Amino acid sequence: LILRPVRSNYWGRHKLIMALGPDPHSYANFEEVVVTRLDLDLNVDFSKKVLTGHADLKVKTLKPDATVVRLDAKHLSLKSITDLASGRQLEYSLWSAVELSQCLEIQLPKGTEQIRIEYSTTDKCNALQWLTAQQTKGKQHPLVFSQCQAICGRTMFPCQDTPEVKMPFGIKVSAPLPLQVVASGKRISAEVDKKKGVTVFTYDQTIPVMSYLVAIICGNLESRKIGPRSSIWVEPESAVAAQKEMDGRPERFITEAEKICGSPYCWGLFDIAVLPSSFAYGGMENPNITFFSSSLLAGDGSLLTTLAHEITHSWSGNLVTNGRWKDFWLNEGFTRYIERRILGAVHGKAFRGLVLMVGYNDLVKTVDMLMAGGEKNLTRLETEIIGIDPDQAFSRVPYEKGSLFLYYLESVVGGEDAMTAWLTSYVQTYKEKSIQTHDFKAHFEAFFKERGTDTSSIDWEHWLHGEGLPSYNLESHVDKTLLEGCRSLADRWLAGAKALMHKSEPDGVAAGDLDGMKAQEVMLFLDNLINAGEAAMPADRLDAMDKLYRLSETKNVEVAFRWILLNLKNGNRGVFPTLKVFLSTHGRGSYVRPVFTALNSVDHEFAIKVFRENEGFYQSVIAQAIRTILKIGPRTEMKVTSKKSASLYIKAAESFLSSFGQEEGKPVEELKITGLGDAISNVVSAASEMESKNVGRVMCTETSYSQGMPWIGITLVKV
């Protein structure tokens, strides 16, 4: 093993000066040697919070002079690498020039076709979220699940971690009894080994897919049928409610998707794993087992529109894939467009118009946030993100601007039927392939030129590379049946709000205003108020609205998110108690990132406090995004006991604080000293000494009871 670490100044969204390979986010040399199959054999170790085992990779040499295969293998503990056929040890090196990845470069003697890599994950693996038993619904068994998109797969298994490379794969996972393992393939077997106290689960995925679609969840799960080819996997405590809410929904959406995409659903089963609300996304389109956040189970099915989205990925994303992360809109914009076609077919044109406007208002909020943060480049559809972790560039822009562009194209070419004909050809042409934006454009123009449709009016540069909002009046092109009530109610609340002697409760509003509205109508009503501008709604009027509509008590996460954002945008601190509960309950990035951005503008110190209280709840990619927003670094915790002297802990605290960097533009790191019972005096002594020596400054002090004893935590930053 040759380890060549190179210190990098990458942090947050600072750009690097280099691309890693043909795909700028991966070291993979897939143009020379490509991985054609992956087989994983892993053991789940909850005590150490690691996966251990091996990865077998079949490789194909594309260039005769190629002598190495380059993989991404970040924060993996490598044990050995061998030629599987001969058992011979292979030479390799592990090195990195950047924070995005580590390059595993393996020498390939002539004739090598399959490699075995023995390894384990580490505590730095950001593809896995480990939950203790207490963090689950049942509180009896731990749970772990993966999230490999965008470039986290490399921390879970060695791979060519680029959407350009597609491969079939197999997964064998050994898990402690009585836990279940569900993976993104067809289950082949589940064999119980009572002597070892494990079940060995085997899955196979025959359709070639990208590394980011390799997925597992392991926990106390039960399966319940919700359709002819769909089941849910869910903790038993939530099974009845989840089955009742989801029953029959997937099949209806799949049937409509097949019509719009012009080809049958090719994956066999469409199962759903209901994940804890800490999941960083609303859903994840892992083939055969979509991951779905429990945050979206509102009780009335109003947020199951996300299922239509994840089902659509079975065509746009999983079959036809963005070849680079700059083309992410080819996955998400297409999926959002088709999702709303499905919803229109199921619920009517007026509902399609409603969700289109909800999406447009999401785009407005996102563009405002990115522009205010100096990231206008991220408002382009095809945006250059070399050197930026795709997860840190993630926003609603690829979804909503991409969907809006396709809706505009629909109007250019003559409507839904014309777009369905083109989508059918598009999927057939590119299925099981990865493409870039220029491929899409060429196909679209060629298809409609052959049909004699004039597309010369399309301003491709404006839509693909223009910054900010596109110059397109969506509202004038959609069915307004469900829009007018939302706008009228918002106008009544805005009327006279800025007047010095305004009424807290305006004329023409009543407690029953929201009765009978669809959740999306309430969302659009709140969006209209949010996008009315800062200070458009004074605090007393917001308080009056809450008293009338009881929005702080809503169980609908999308409505709650907008209610909190509206209050923050207008500087109303009265929402802080509601906000604290929300941020400790939901971990989806599209909620918590905008909320922390807005909260940071209102009260920076409070934002940090709330984040630190929930830092361990969020998935690592989300936690890092929030640190970037708040301009803080990771927190180091030093646990103090009464068995050692205060002087020892004082010395350790000083050493920790001295090691923290204080460079311009770097995040502020923190040291949290904690202790129970008799150790509290040592905690206080260490913190006091740091302040008296002017080494550290106390940021906050927390007290509570733990294990029946008083507990204290004192957080310091370097002076």
C-alpha positions in Angstrom: 0.0 0.0 0.0 1.4 3.4 -1.0 -0.5 6.2 0.6 0.1 9.6 -0.9 -2.0 12.2 1.0 -2.1 15.7 -0.4 -3.4 18.5 1.8 -6.3 20.4 0.1 -7.8 23.8 0.9 -11.2 22.6 -0.2 -14.1 23.5 2.1 -17.7 24.1 1.5 -18.2 25.2 -2.1 -14.7 26.5 -2.8 -13.7 25.5 -6.3 -10.7 23.2 -7.1 -8.5 23.8 -10.0 -8.7 20.4 -11.5 -11.0 17.7 -12.7 -10.3 14.2 -11.4 -10.8 12.2 -14.6 -13.1 12.1 -17.7 -15.9 12.7 -15.1 -14.5 15.6 -13.1 -16.0 14.1 -9.9 -14.4 10.7 -10.2 -10.9 9.2 -10.6 -12.4 6.4 -12.7 -10.5 5.7 -15.9 -13.5 4.2 -17.5 -12.4 5.1 -21.0 -9.4 2.8 -20.6 -10.7 0.1 -18.2 -14.4 -0.2 -17.2 -16.1 -2.2 -14.4 -18.7 -4.4 -15.9 -20.1 -6.1 -12.8 -20.0 -5.6 -9.0 -20.6 -8.3 -6.3 -20.6 -7.3 -2.7 -20.4 -9.7 0.3 -20.8 -7.7 3.5 -21.4 -8.2 7.2 -23.4 -5.6 9.2 -21.6 -4.7 12.5 -23.8 -2.5 14.6 -21.4 -2.4 17.5 -18.6 -0.8 15.4 -21.0 0.8 12.9 -19.2 -0.6 9.9 -19.7 -3.0 7.0 -17.0 -5.5 6.5 -16.4 -8.0 3.7 -15.3 -7.9 0.1 -16.2 -6.5 -3.3 -15.6 -8.5 -6.5 -15.3 -6.4 -9.6 -15.2 -7.7 -13.2 -13.2 -5.4 -15.4 -12.9 -5.0 -19.2 -9.9 -3.4 -20.8 -10.9 -1.0 -23.6 -7.4 0.2 -24.5 -4.7 -2.4 -25.1 -2.0 -0.3 -23.4 -4.0 0.2 -20.2 -2.1 -1.3 -17.2 -4.2 0.0 -14.3 -7.8 0.4 -13.2 -8.6 3.5 -11.2 -11.5 3.3 -8.7 -12.9 5.8 -6.2 -12.4 4.5 -2.6 -12.8 7.2 0.0 -12.3 6.5 3.7 -12.3 2.8 3.2 -10.0 0.5 5.3 -8.4 -1.8 2.7 -7.2 -5.2 3.7 -6.0 -6.9 0.5 -6.6 -6.9 -3.3 -6.2 -10.1 -5.4 -6.8 -11.5 -8.8 -9.8 -13.6 -8.1 -8.9 -16.3 -10.7 -5.3 -16.9 -9.5 -5.4 -15.6 -5.9 -2.4 -13.5 -6.7 -1.9 -10.3 -4.7 -2.2 -7.2 -6.9 -0.1 -4.1 -6.4 -2.1 -0.9 -5.7 -1.7 2.6 -4.4 -4.2 4.8 -2.6 -3.8 8.6 -3.1 -5.7 11.8 -3.4 -5.1 15.4 -4.5 -8.5 16.6 -3.3 -11.2 16.1 -0.7 -13.8 14.8 -3.1 -12.3 11.3 -3.5 -9.4 9.0 -3.0 -8.0 7.2 -6.0 -7.5 3.4 -5.7 -5.1 2.6 -8.5 -4.7 -1.2 -9.1 -2.1 -2.7 -11.3 -3.6 -5.1 -13.9 -1.4 -7.9 -15.1 -2.3 -9.1 -18.5 -5.3 -11.3 -18.5 -6.8 -10.0 -15.2 -10.6 -10.0 -15.5 -11.9 -10.1 -11.9 -10.6 -8.4 -8.8 -11.4 -9.1 -5.1 -11.0 -6.2 -2.6 -11.2 -7.1 1.1 -12.2 -4.0 3.0 -14.4 -2.4 5.7 -16.1 0.9 5.9 -15.0 3.4 8.5 -16.6 6.0 10.8 -16.1 8.5 8.0 -18.4 6.7 5.6 -21.1 9.3 4.6 -23.1 6.8 2.6 -24.5 5.1 5.7 -26.7 6.4 8.5 -26.6 4.3 11.7 -29.5 4.7 14.1 -29.5 3.3 17.6 -32.5 1.4 18.9 -33.7 4.5 20.8 -33.7 6.4 17.5 -36.2 4.0 15.9 -40.0 3.7 16.2 -39.9 0.4 18.1 -36.8 1.3 20.2 -35.8 -2.4 20.3 -33.4 -2.8 17.5 -30.9 -0.6 15.6 -31.2 0.3 12.0 -28.9 1.3 9.2 -29.6 2.5 5.7 -27.5 3.8 2.7 -27.7 6.8 0.5 -25.1 6.7 -2.3 -26.2 9.5 -4.6 -24.5 11.6 -5.6 -20.9 10.5 -4.9 -21.2 8.8 -1.5 -21.0 5.2 -2.9 -17.2 5.5 -2.8 -17.3 5.6 1.0 -19.3 2.3 1.1 -17.6 0.2 -1.5 -14.7 0.7 -4.0 -16.2 1.5 -7.4 -16.0 3.7 -10.5 -18.3 6.2 -8.8 -19.6 8.0 -11.9 -23.0 8.0 -13.5 -21.1 7.3 -16.8 -20.5 3.7 -15.7 -23.4 1.2 -15.5 -23.2 -2.4 -14.4 -25.3 -5.2 -13.1 -24.5 -6.1 -9.4 -25.2 -8.6 -6.6 -25.3 -8.0 -2.9 -25.0 -10.6 -0.1 -25.5 -9.2 3.4 -25.2 -11.0 6.7 -27.3 -9.3 9.4 -28.0 -10.2 13.0 -31.3 -12.0 13.8 -34.1 -11.0 13.7 -33.3 -8.1 11.4 -34.3 -7.9 7.8 -32.1 -6.6 4.9 -33.7 -5.1 1.8 -31.5 -4.1 -1.2 -31.9 -2.6 -4.6 -32.4 -5.8 -6.6 -34.4 -9.0 -6.7 -34.2 -11.1 -3.5 -32.7 -14.5 -4.4 -32.6 -16.0 -0.9 -32.6 -15.4 2.9 -30.9 -18.1 4.8 -30.9 -18.2 8.6 -27.7 -19.4 10.4 -28.9 -19.9 14.0 -25.4 -20.8 15.2 -24.0 -17.5 14.1 -27.1 -15.7 14.9 -27.5 -14.1 11.5 -29.5 -14.2 8.3 -27.7 -14.1 5.0 -29.7 -12.1 2.4 -28.8 -12.3 -1.3 -30.0 -9.9 -4.0 -29.3 -9.5 -7.7 -29.8 -6.6 -10.0 -29.6 -7.7 -13.7 -30.2 -4.3 -15.3 -27.0 -2.2 -15.6 -27.2 0.8 -13.2 -24.9 3.3 -11.7 -23.0 2.9 -8.4 -25.3 5.5 -6.7 -28.2 3.0 -7.0 -26.6 0.3 -4.9 -28.6 0.5 -1.7 -29.4 -1.4 1.5 -31.5 -1.0 4.6 -31.1 -3.2 7.6 -33.5 -3.1 10.6 -36.6 -4.5 12.2 -38.8 -4.3 9.2 -42.0 -6.1 8.1 -43.5 -6.3 4.6 -47.0 -5.4 3.7 -48.7 -5.7 0.3 -49.9 -2.4 -1.3 -50.4 -3.5 -4.9 -49.9 -6.3 -7.5 -46.2 -5.6 -7.8 -45.6 -3.4 -4.7 -45.0 -3.9 -1.0 -43.8 -1.6 1.7 -41.0 -2.4 4.1 -41.6 -0.6 7.4 -41.1 -0.7 11.1 -44.0 -2.7 12.6 -45.1 0.2 14.7 -45.9 2.2 11.5 -47.0 -0.6 9.3 -50.8 -0.3 9.6 -50.9 3.4 9.0 -48.4 3.3 6.1 -50.2 0.5 4.4 -53.5 2.2 4.6 -52.2 5.5 3.2 -50.2 3.9 0.4 -52.5 1.1 -0.7 -53.1 1.1 -4.4 -51.2 4.3 -5.1 -48.0 2.9 -6.8 -49.9 0.8 -9.4 -52.0 3.7 -10.6 -48.9 5.8 -11.0 -46.9 3.0 -12.8 -49.8 2.5 -15.3 -49.8 6.2 -16.2 -46.0 6.4 -16.4 -46.0 3.5 -18.9 -48.3 5.4 -21.2 -46.4 8.7 -21.0 -42.9 7.1 -21.4 -44.1 4.8 -24.1 -42.7 1.5 -22.7 -43.5 -1.0 -19.9 -42.1 -0.9 -16.4 -39.0 -3.2 -16.8 -37.8 -3.6 -13.2 -40.3 -6.3 -12.0 -41.2 -5.2 -8.4 -41.7 -1.7 -7.2 -41.3 -1.9 -3.4 -40.9 0.9 -0.9 -38.9 1.2 2.3 -40.3 3.8 4.6 -37.3 5.5 6.2 -36.9 7.5 9.4 -37.6 11.3 9.0 -33.9 12.0 9.3 -33.5 10.8 5.7 -31.9 13.6 3.6 -34.4 13.3 0.7 -38.1 12.9 0.2 -37.4 9.8 -1.8 -34.6 7.9 -3.5 -35.2 5.9 -6.7 -33.2 2.8 -5.8 -34.4 0.1 -8.3 -36.9 -2.4 -6.8 -36.8 -0.6 -3.4 -37.5 3.1 -3.4 -36.6 4.8 -0.2 -39.4 7.1 1.0 -39.2 9.5 3.9 -41.7 9.0 6.7 -42.0 12.8 6.8 -44.2 12.5 3.7 -46.8 10.3 5.4 -49.2 13.1 6.2 -52.1 10.7 7.0 -54.3 11.8 4.1 -52.1 10.8 1.1 -51.6 14.4 0.1 -47.8 14.1 -0.2 -47.7 10.7 -2.0 -47.1 12.7 -5.2 -43.5 11.9 -4.4 -44.2 8.3 -5.2 -45.1 9.4 -8.8 -41.8 11.1 -8.9 -39.8 8.1 -7.7 -41.7 5.7 -10.1 -40.9 8.0 -13.0 -37.2 7.7 -12.2 -37.6 4.1 -13.4 -37.3 5.6 -16.9 -35.7 9.0 -16.5 -32.7 8.6 -14.3 -32.4 4.9 -13.9 -32.7 3.9 -17.5 -31.7 7.2 -19.2 -29.1 8.8 -16.9 -27.2 12.1 -16.7 -23.6 11.3 -17.7 -22.1 14.0 -15.6 -23.4 15.8 -12.5 -23.5 19.1 -14.5 -26.4 17.4 -16.3 -28.3 16.4 -13.2 -31.4 18.2 -14.6 -31.7 15.4 -17.2 -32.6 13.1 -14.3 -34.6 15.4 -12.1 -36.2 17.9 -14.6 -37.5 15.1 -16.8 -38.8 13.2 -13.8 -40.6 16.2 -12.4 -42.1 17.0 -15.8 -43.4 13.4 -16.2 -44.5 13.2 -12.6 -46.8 16.1 -13.2 -48.1 14.6 -16.4 -49.0 11.5 -14.3 -50.7 13.7 -11.6 -52.6 15.5 -14.3 -53.9 12.2 -15.8 -54.9 10.9 -12.3 -56.3 14.1 -10.7 -57.1 16.3 -13.7 -55.6 19.3 -15.6 -56.5 21.7 -12.9 -54.4 19.8 -10.4 -51.5 19.7 -12.9 -51.7 23.5 -13.1 -51.7 23.7 -9.3 -48.6 21.6 -8.8 -46.8 23.4 -11.7 -47.4 26.7 -9.9 -46.3 25.2 -6.5 -43.1 24.1 -8.3 -42.6 27.5 -9.9 -42.8 29.1 -6.5 -40.3 26.7 -5.1 -38.0 27.8 -8.0 -38.5 31.4 -7.1 -37.6 30.8 -3.5 -34.5 28.8 -4.5 -33.3 31.3 -7.0 -33.7 34.1 -4.5 -31.7 32.1 -1.9 -28.9 31.2 -4.4 -28.6 34.7 -5.7 -28.5 36.2 -2.2 -25.7 33.7 -1.3 -23.6 34.7 -4.3 -24.2 31.4 -6.2 -26.0 32.6 -9.3 -24.1 30.0 -11.4 -26.1 27.3 -9.6 -29.3 28.8 -11.1 -28.3 27.5 -14.6 -29.7 24.2 -15.8 -26.4 23.0 -17.2 -24.0 24.4 -14.7 -20.3 23.8 -14.3 -19.6 22.4 -10.9 -16.0 21.1 -11.3 -14.5 21.0 -7.8 -17.9 21.3 -6.0 -19.4 18.2 -4.3 -22.7 17.7 -6.2 -24.4 17.3 -2.9 -23.3 20.8 -1.9 -24.6 22.2 -5.3 -27.9 20.4 -4.8 -31.1 22.6 -5.0 -34.6 22.7 -6.6 -33.2 24.3 -9.8 -32.6 21.1 -11.7 -36.0 19.8 -10.7 -38.1 22.9 -11.3 -36.3 24.9 -13.9 -35.8 21.6 -15.8 -39.5 20.7 -15.6 -40.5 24.2 -16.6 -38.2 24.0 -19.7 -39.9 20.8 -20.7 -43.3 22.2 -20.1 -42.3 25.1 -22.3 -41.1 22.7 -25.0 -44.5 20.9 -24.8 -46.2 24.2 -25.8 -43.7 24.7 -28.7 -44.2 21.2 -30.3 -48.0 21.1 -29.9 -48.9 19.5 -26.6 -48.8 16.4 -24.5 -49.2 13.9 -27.4 -46.3 15.2 -29.3 -44.1 15.1 -26.1 -45.2 11.5 -25.4 -44.1 10.5 -28.9 -40.8 12.2 -28.4 -40.3 10.7 -24.9 -41.0 7.2 -26.3 -38.2 7.7 -28.9 -35.9 9.3 -26.3 -36.2 6.4 -23.8 -35.8 3.8 -26.6 -32.7 5.5 -28.0 -30.9 6.1 -24.7 -32.1 3.3 -22.3 -29.3 1.8 -20.2 -27.0 4.7 -21.4 -25.7 7.8 -19.8 -26.0 11.1 -21.8 -25.2 14.8 -21.6 -27.3 17.8 -22.3 -26.0 18.1 -25.9 -27.2 14.6 -26.6 -30.7 15.5 -25.4 -30.7 18.7 -27.5 -29.6 16.9 -30.7 -32.2 14.2 -30.3 -35.0 16.6 -29.6 -34.2 18.8 -32.7 -33.7 15.8 -35.0 -36.9 14.1 -33.9 -39.1 17.2 -34.5 -37.3 18.2 -37.7 -38.2 14.8 -39.1 -41.8 15.4 -38.1 -41.8 18.8 -39.7 -42.3 20.7 -36.4 -40.6 24.1 -36.3 -38.4 24.5 -33.2 -36.5 27.5 -34.3 -38.1 29.8 -31.7 -36.4 27.9 -28.8 -33.7 30.0 -27.1 -31.5 27.1 -26.0 -28.8 29.3 -24.5 -31.3 31.2 -22.4 -32.9 28.1 -21.0 -29.7 26.0 -20.5 -27.2 28.5 -19.4 -29.2 31.6 -18.4 -29.0 32.6 -14.7 -32.0 33.3 -12.5 -35.6 32.8 -13.6 -36.4 32.2 -17.2 -38.5 34.7 -19.1 -41.6 32.6 -19.3 -45.0 33.4 -17.7 -46.1 30.0 -16.5 -49.3 31.2 -14.9 -50.7 32.3 -18.3 -50.2 28.8 -19.7 -51.8 26.6 -17.0 -55.4 25.8 -15.9 -56.1 28.4 -13.2 -59.1 26.7 -11.6 -57.3 25.9 -8.4 -55.0 28.9 -8.4 -57.4 31.8 -8.0 -58.6 31.0 -4.5 -55.0 30.8 -3.3 -54.1 34.2 -4.8 -57.3 35.9 -3.5 -56.8 34.7 0.1 -53.1 35.8 0.0 -54.1 39.2 -1.3 -56.6 39.6 1.6 -53.8 38.9 4.1 -51.4 41.3 2.3 -53.9 44.1 2.1 -52.8 47.0 4.3 -50.2 44.9 6.1 -47.5 47.5 5.7 -49.7 50.4 6.9 -48.6 51.9 10.2 -52.0 51.5 11.8 -52.8 48.1 10.2 -55.2 45.6 11.6 -53.6 42.4 12.9 -56.5 40.4 11.3 -57.5 41.9 8.0 -61.1 42.1 6.7 -62.5 39.2 4.7 -60.7 36.3 6.4 -62.3 33.5 8.6 -61.3 30.4 10.5 -62.7 28.2 7.7 -60.8 29.7 4.8 -58.5 26.6 4.4 -61.3 24.1 4.9 -61.7 21.9 1.8 -58.4 23.1 0.3 -56.0 20.6 -1.1 -52.6 20.6 0.7 -51.1 22.0 -2.5 -53.5 24.9 -2.4 -52.5 25.7 1.1 -48.8 25.5 0.0 -49.4 27.8 -2.9 -51.3 30.3 -0.6 -48.2 30.4 1.7 -45.9 30.6 -1.3 -47.7 33.7 -2.5 -47.1 35.3 0.9 -43.4 34.2 1.0 -42.7 35.6 -2.4 -44.4 38.9 -1.6 -41.0 40.0 -0.2 -39.4 40.6 3.1 -41.4 42.4 5.8 -44.6 42.0 3.8 -46.4 40.4 6.8 -45.8 41.9 10.2 -45.5 39.6 13.2 -48.9 40.5 14.7 -50.6 39.6 11.5 -48.7 36.3 11.3 -49.7 35.5 14.9 -53.3 36.3 14.0 -53.1 34.0 11.0 -51.8 31.2 13.2 -54.6 31.8 15.8 -57.1 31.5 13.0 -55.7 28.6 10.9 -53.6 26.8 13.6 -50.7 26.4 11.1 -48.2 25.7 13.8 -50.1 22.5 14.5 -50.2 21.1 11.0 -49.1 17.5 10.4 -48.2 18.2 6.8 -44.5 18.7 6.5 -44.7 20.8 3.3 -47.2 23.2 4.9 -45.1 23.4 8.1 -42.0 24.1 6.1 -43.6 27.0 4.3 -45.2 28.4 7.5 -41.8 28.5 9.2 -40.1 30.1 6.2 -42.8 32.7 5.9 -42.3 33.7 9.6 -38.5 33.8 9.3 -38.6 35.9 6.1 -40.7 38.4 8.1 -38.5 38.2 11.1 -41.1 36.7 13.4 -39.3 35.1 16.3 -42.6 33.8 17.6 -42.1 30.8 15.3 -39.0 29.7 17.1 -40.6 27.0 19.3 -42.3 25.5 16.2 -39.1 25.7 14.3 -37.1 23.9 16.9 -39.5 20.9 16.9 -39.5 20.9 13.1 -35.7 20.9 12.8 -35.4 18.1 15.3 -38.0 16.0 13.5 -37.2 16.3 9.8 -33.9 15.9 8.1 -34.8 16.4 4.4 -32.3 18.8 2.8 -34.9 20.7 0.8 -36.5 21.7 4.1 -33.7 22.2 6.6 -31.2 24.0 4.3 -33.6 26.9 3.4 -34.8 27.1 7.0 -31.3 27.3 8.4 -30.4 29.9 5.7 -33.4 32.0 6.7 -32.8 31.4 10.5 -29.2 32.4 10.1 -30.2 35.8 8.8 -32.6 36.3 11.8 -30.4 35.0 14.6 -27.0 33.4 13.9 -26.3 32.3 17.4 -29.7 30.6 17.8 -29.3 28.9 14.4 -26.0 27.4 15.6 -27.5 26.3 18.9 -30.4 24.5 17.2 -28.0 22.9 14.7 -25.7 21.6 17.4 -28.6 20.1 19.3 -29.6 18.1 16.2 -26.2 17.7 14.4 -26.2 13.9 15.0 -29.8 13.6 13.7 -28.9 14.8 10.1 -27.2 12.7 7.5 -23.6 13.7 7.0 -24.1 15.4 3.6 -26.9 17.6 5.1 -24.9 18.4 8.3 -22.0 19.5 6.2 -24.3 21.7 4.0 -25.7 23.4 7.2 -22.2 23.9 8.6 -21.4 25.7 5.3 -24.4 27.9 5.7 -23.6 28.8 9.3 -19.9 29.0 8.6 -19.0 26.7 11.4 -16.8 23.6 11.5 -17.2 20.2 13.2 -17.6 19.9 16.9 -15.1 17.8 18.9 -16.5 16.3 22.1 -14.3 15.6 25.2 -16.0 13.5 27.8 -14.7 14.1 31.3 -14.9 11.7 34.3 -14.1 12.1 37.9 -11.4 9.4 37.8 -8.7 11.8 36.5 -7.5 15.1 37.7 -8.8 18.5 36.4 -5.3 19.4 35.4 -5.2 16.5 32.9 -8.4 17.7 31.3 -7.2 21.3 31.2 -4.1 20.3 29.3 -6.2 18.2 26.9 -8.7 21.0 26.3 -5.8 23.4 25.6 -4.3 21.0 23.2 -7.6 20.6 21.3 -8.2 24.3 21.0 -4.6 25.0 20.0 -5.0 22.5 17.1 -8.1 24.3 15.7 -7.3 26.4 12.6 -8.2 30.1 12.5 -7.5 30.9 8.8 -9.5 33.5 7.0 -12.6 32.0 5.5 -12.3 28.7 7.5 -15.2 27.5 9.6 -15.2 28.0 13.3 -14.5 24.7 15.1 -15.8 24.0 18.6 -14.9 21.9 21.6 -17.6 20.6 23.8 -16.6 19.4 27.2 -19.2 17.1 28.9 -19.5 15.3 32.2 -21.9 13.5 34.5 -22.3 13.7 38.3 -19.0 14.1 40.1 -17.2 14.9 36.9 -19.1 18.3 36.5 -16.5 20.1 38.6 -13.8 18.9 36.2 -15.8 20.2 33.2 -16.3 23.6 34.8 -12.6 23.8 35.9 -11.4 23.0 32.3 -13.7 25.6 30.7 -12.9 28.3 33.3 -9.2 27.7 32.8 -9.5 28.1 29.0 -11.2 31.4 29.5 -8.8 32.7 32.1 -5.8 31.8 29.8 -7.6 33.5 26.9 -7.3 30.3 24.9 -11.0 29.6 24.5 -14.3 31.4 24.8 -17.5 29.8 26.2 -20.2 29.8 23.5 -23.0 28.0 25.5 -23.6 25.9 28.5 -26.2 23.1 28.6 -27.5 21.2 31.6 -29.8 18.2 32.0 -30.2 14.8 33.6 -28.8 11.6 32.1 -28.7 8.1 33.6 -30.3 9.5 36.7 -27.5 12.0 37.3 -27.0 15.7 36.5 -25.1 16.4 33.3 -23.3 19.5 31.9 -21.9 20.4 28.5 -19.9 23.5 27.9 -19.0 24.5 24.4 -15.9 26.6 23.6 -14.3 28.2 20.5 -10.7 29.2 20.1 -9.9 32.8 20.9 
